[in-house]
Structure formats: C-alpha cells, structure tokens
Amino acid sequence: MTTFSDTTPFTAPFSELDNPRLEFVMEVRLTFPEVYTMAPHPNGGTRSAVLVKGGTFEGPNIKGRAIPGSGGDYAYFRPDDVAVFDARYLLEEDDGTIILLNNKGFLWGRQPDTMQRLRDWAFNDGEPVSHPEYYLRGNPTFECPVGKHDWLTKHVFIGVGERKADGNCLRYYALT
C-alpha cells in the first residue's frame, strides 16, 4: 500500500503502464527580426506578431528549413506580462515534405524586469538575457502528408525554448 498523504491510503491495482519518457525529436532555430505590435489591446496587454524570416530544423530522423514568410508567432502579452504565444508556420524537410507546425505555449520572466529585458534584447539591441531567467515552453502539433513523416501527427510533444537576439531556438521532445 502506498500513502499519498498522511490520511489517504491508496492501493495501486496491477498495471502495465510505464512512466512517461521524453525522446528528443528536433531542434528548430527560427529568425524573426521584425515585430508588429497592437497596443493598447481591448483586453488589456498587447498583441504582437513576429513573422518567420528563415530558420532550420534538425533531429535524428528529420532535417530541413523553415519556409520564409510562411507564418509567424502571434503572441498575446497579458496584463501580468506573460506572453501566450500562438505560432504557425511551415517547415520543409530535405526530402521536400511540407510540414505545418502549430505551437502554443508560454513565455514569462522569473523576475519582475525579465520580460522588458527580453524585449529590449530582441528588438532594441539590449543585453542578452540568460535562459534560467525565463520560462519558454510550448505544446506543438504537426500536420503533414501520409508517409515517411506522419509519425509527427501521432505523438504528444513538448518544446523547451530559448530566446535569441533575432529569434528562438526550440527543442522538441516526443512523449513516449
């Protein structure tokens, strides 16, 4: 018998379930040097858009480029300065397969001034902000034709991101 609290005993039934594991799938590096902003937003906060100018992706079983001008990230910066991102753009695998990447997630600073410093770094030639100072996580989904890469449409993924001066670097992992 396992106890999850001091007062609630729990007896686990027989199960063949494994603990979840993460398997590295790919790293995506994107450039989007221009930002377009709508402020003030009717809901408070700010809406911004960054359009993909270029980029690459590579993993153990996949490699290619981000298609310039195929989409971008349309983040809503809530009044509490948490960025709720909503990105959509196309990837082209080296074999010619077109893959639509949809990514939703959050970016927020671990200190009160972090988000402003991130904006200054990205858009005003400010000082770099180290990765431990912010949280950048996503939940991507993929669409592609049936065939060699359709495994992307059959898994749950998470992304861990790092802001760069001219874009983002995201590492995607499959939940296996």
Order of alpha helices (4+ residues) and beta strands (2+ residues): beta-beta-beta-beta-beta-beta-beta-beta-beta-beta-alpha-beta-beta-beta
